[in-house]
């Protein structure tokens, strides 16, 4: 599992496309930014070796419950995705998420919940990932 994060509109998607040479590599790209729902399972992934999930912060916002509930749900997704990845040689899951945890703390309680849940979920994603990269202004910094 590879987790790529950084600021919004900072080149994460382009960096992933270039790094993995996705123009020439069969892959499945699922984007919350284009309105895709959070994948509930991995059945549709079975014929792909590379799967990219983009916009994970938006999917976190769509999960119900407290920030801790959202974190628990996210951990369940991570476990299922890691299991899929281990299921066959050469599989790679790439998670892309914009960091929303910096700046002024939102006044709105729902926005604060989303920010807290995203912070915890990104920590859990980084811990579960084999590789973690931060991309700012199109420049990659390897964290793990």
Secondary structure, 3 states (H helix, E strand, C coil): CEEEEECCCCCHHHHHHHHCCCCCCCCEEEEHHHCCCCCCCCHHHCCCCEEEEECHHHHHHHCCCCHHHHHHHHHHHHHHHHHHHHCCCCCEEEEEEECCCCCCCCCCHHHHHHHHHHHHHHHHHHHHCCEEEEEECCEEEECC
